Amino acid sequence: MTIPLLLVLCSGIMHAAWNFITKKEKHKTVFLWMATFVAFFLLLPFFIAELAHFRIPLHVWFFVALSILYQIGYYLLLDKAYTYSDLSQVYPLIRGTGALLVTVLGVMLFRESLSWIGWVGLDCIVGGLFAISGISPSKITGGNGPGLKGVAAGVGVGLCITGYTVADKVILQHMSPIILIQLTYITYLLIALRTVLRSQAAVGECRKHWHTVLLGALLVPGSTMLFMFAMQLSPLSYVAPIREIGTVIGTVLGILVLKELRGVRRVAMSIVITAGVILIGIGR
């Protein structure tokens, strides 16, 4: 289990890094589109090579379409989530929702299992994630919380993560991660193109922040591919919660760099999340 563990830890760190970059950008949709555009062309030679021996059963295309739809929803809702909420609030909410649902569905649908130590670890991770977010019914519409729009978008992103992760687990038995990623990128680039052109910020974004766009183009597909490779080697109920170590990184970046509030509480809960990750590793 050493290789899947290393893959998923690196994936979580890279995921936190590009979410941090996205939060800092003024034109979030444009940034995500530009980063995806560059990533698509970086992966294009490998995509063409994979297509030379591309054969999958017809029924798998249903899961491909499902995964693509969830991925598009993920990108579109992510912009809203970071527009209305702090990184250190909404990012844990997103990851907590996904980690809990993906693990439970992995056990139910794929007949996977976690030891009792692993379930304790999952409780630590999910509990710590929601505690970091600081979300409670009384705060959703209040001035101290991320607000109803931020909560709704964050939960929506978490549901999209759950949907495409479960679909990808099926797809990756018949298709390489590169082909799946590229099919998703093609669809997203076409759908989001109108929004980017209407914003009239794409050219300026590319010229002013070309180095940030390039970094995002490496981190976004890199994070996804590492996690997909880990899914091919290990059960979902194992790799999905461990990826949440990235939330600790995202929380720390939000507090130290973006100067977000309630640092002591969020750092304490980050330690709880890290402990949960360690427990899941021991539980395997």
N, C-alpha and C positions, 0 to 999 in steps of 0.2 A: 504493500500500500504506500510505499515511500514516494514513488513517481506521481501517482494521482494526488497525493497530499501536497507535494511541491508545486504541481501544476495549478491546483485550485487556490493555493495561497498566493502565488504570483498573480493569478487571475483576479483575485479579490483586491490586491494592492493596485493593480493597473486600473481596475474598475473605479476605485475610489479616486484615483488621480484624474481620470478624464471627467468624472462627475464634478470634481473640484474646479477644473478648468472651465467646464460648461457654466457653472454657477457664477464664475467671475465675468464671463462674457456678457456684454450688453445685448447683443443680438443672438440669443441662444439658438433659435431655430436655424438661422443662417450659419452659425458656427457648426452646428451638428451636420447640416447639409454639406458644407464645404469639406469638413473632415471625412465624411462618408464618401464624398466624391473622389477625394484624393486616395482614400483607402481602397476604393473599388479599382482604380487604375494600378495601384501597387500590387494588388492580388490578381490582376487580369491575366498575366502569363501563366500562373499556376492554375487559374480557372479554366483556361483554354486547354491546358495539358490534361486536366482531370476529365474534361468533357469527351476526350478521345476514347475513353472506356467507360462512359457513363451509361449504366443500365439499372433501372429500379422498377419494382413492381408497380402496377397501376394504382393500387389502393394507397400506396405511400404518398401519392400526390395530394391526397386529402389532407394529410398531416403537414405537408409542405405548405399548402395554402393557409392552413390554420396557423402555423408558425409565423409565416410572413405577416398575416393580419395582426397577430399579437405584437410582433416586432414593430410594426408601423404605429400601433397604438402606444407602445412604449415610448417611442421617440416623440410623438406628438404631445403626450401627457407629461413627459419629463420637462418640457419647456414650461408648461403651466405650473408644475410643482415647484420649480426653482424660481419662478417669477413671484409666487405668493408666499414662499416659506424660506427660512434659513436652511442652509445646507445641513447643519448639525441637527436640525429638527426633522426635516422631511426625508433625508437620506436613510436614517435608521428606520423610519416608518415603512419606507419602500422595501428595504431589505428584510425587515422583520416579517412583513406580510408574505413576501416570496419564500423566505426560508421555512416558515411554518407550513404553508400550503404545499410546497414542493415536496417536503419531507413526508408529510402525511400521505400525499397522493402516490409518492414512490413506494411506500409500504402497501397501500391499498391496491394500486394498479399493477405494479411489477413484482409483487410478493417479496419485497425486500424486508430487511429487519434491522433494528437497532437493539443493542443490549440496554439494560436498565441504566447503565452509566451513560450511554449515548443519549437516552431520553432526558436524563438529568441535564446533560450538556445542552441539548436543544432548548430545554426550559430556560436555562441561564441565558442563552443567546437571544431568544425571542423576548423574554422578560426584560433583559438589558436594553434591547433595541427600542422597545416601546417606552421604557423609562427614560431613555435619552431624548426621545422625541418630545416628551413633556405633554403629550396629548391626553386630555380627559374631556368628557362631555361638557363640563362647565367652561372649558377654555376654547372650544372649537370656534365659537363665534365671538369670543372676547378679544380684548386688545392684547393680551399677553400670549395668546396661542398663535399657531400658524394660520388660523382662519379656516373657514369652511371650504373655500376653494383649494387651499393648499392641501388640506386633509383629503378631500375627494380625489384630487389629482394624484396624490401620493399613494393612496389605496389602489387607485386605478392602475398606476404603474406596477405596483406589487402584484396585482391580478394578471397583468400582461406578462410579467416575468414568469409567473406560475404556468400560464398557458403555453408560452413558447418553449419553456424548459421541458415540460412533460412531452410536448409534441416532438421536440428535438431528440429526446431519448429514443423514441421510436424511429425517427428518420435516420439517425446516425448509424443504425444497424444496416442501412442500405446506401448511404450517401456520405461523401467526405465532408468535413466541416467547411472547407473552402467553397464548395459548390453551394451549400446551404446559405452561407454568409453572403455570397455574391448574388444569389437570387433575391435575398432580402434587400440588399443594397439597391439593386436595380429597381425594385418596386418602390422603395422609399424615396429614391431620388426623383422618380417620375411624379409621385404623388405630391411631394413637398416642393417641387420646382416652382409651381405657381405662387406659393406663399413667399418663397425666396425672391422671385423676380418682382413681386409687388412691394416687397420691403425696400427695394432699391439700395440694399446695404451689402450685397454679396461682393461686389468688386472692392469696395472700401474695406470690408472685413478681411478679404484675402490680402490686400496690399499692406494694411496696417499690422495685421496679426498673422502673417504667413507662417511664422515659426510656430505659433500656437496651433494653427490649423494642421501643420505637419505633425506636430506632437500628438494631437488628437487622432490623426489618421493612423498613427502607429498604435496608440493605446486602445482605441475602440475595438478594432478587429483582433488585436492581440489578446485582450481580455476575454473576448468571446471564444476565440479558438482554443486557448488554453483550457477553458472550462469545458468545451466540447470534447477535447481529447481526454480530459479527466472523466467525463461521463461515459466515454467508451470503455474506460478501464475499471470503473468502480460504480457501485450503486448510487442512485440519486440521493437516497436518504443519508449517505455518508458525505458526499462532496458538496451538496447544496448548503448545509449549515456552516461548513468550514469556510466557505467563500466569504462569509460575513465578517471575517477578520478585517476585510476592507473597510467595514463601517467604523472600526476603531481609527483607522487612518483618516477617513473622511471627517470624523468628528474632531479629531485633533487639528486637522487643517482648518476646519471651520472656526475653531476657537482661537488658534494662534495667529492665523493669517487673515481671516475675515473678521476677526474680533467679535464673534458671536457670543451671546451671554450664557450664564449658568455653566461655566467651565468646570467647576469642581464636581458637580453632579454628573455631568456627561463623561468626564474622565473616569469617575468611579464606576459608572455603568459600563464603560469600555473595558475595564478590567474584568468585570463580570462576564462580558461577552468573550473575552480572550480565554477565560477559565472554561467557558462552555465549549469553545473550539478544542481546547486541550482534552477535555473529557470525552468528546466525540472521537477524537483520535485514539485515546486509550480504549474506548469502548469497542473499537474495531479489532 
